[in-house]
Amino acid sequence: MTDDVHDKLRTLTDRAEISDCMQRYARGMDRQDRALLRSAYHDGAVDDHVGFVGPVDDFIDWAFAYHSTQTVTSITCSTTPRRSTATRRTRRPTTSSSAPTENPRTT
């Protein structure tokens, strides 16, 4: 394999791995799947989000608590040759917890 082909293959592989990582993060957050979300981070990672800076495991606790207070609505549309449909699903928080307070590490 030539160096040029090897470099292109490495670039494509790197891009695929980054995309997989981003998808694990998004799905883990959406499904509140701790193990899947955690797999998007390396050991010892520090997350720096607006309102939070700290160890990833603390971030996951903070983010899940925050997202449990949110209402999520998704709309799915499909079209077939004979009919079109739209489905609306709303998920409301199942707990009465409030949004987390500001992380003390950010001040």
Buried (B, 14 or more C-beta within 10 A) or exposed (E): EEEEEEEEEEEEEEEEEEEEBEEBBEEBBEEEBEEBBBBBBEEEEEBEEEEBBBBBEBBBBBBBBBBBBEEEEEEEEEEEEEEEEEEEEEEEEEEEEEEBEEBEEEE
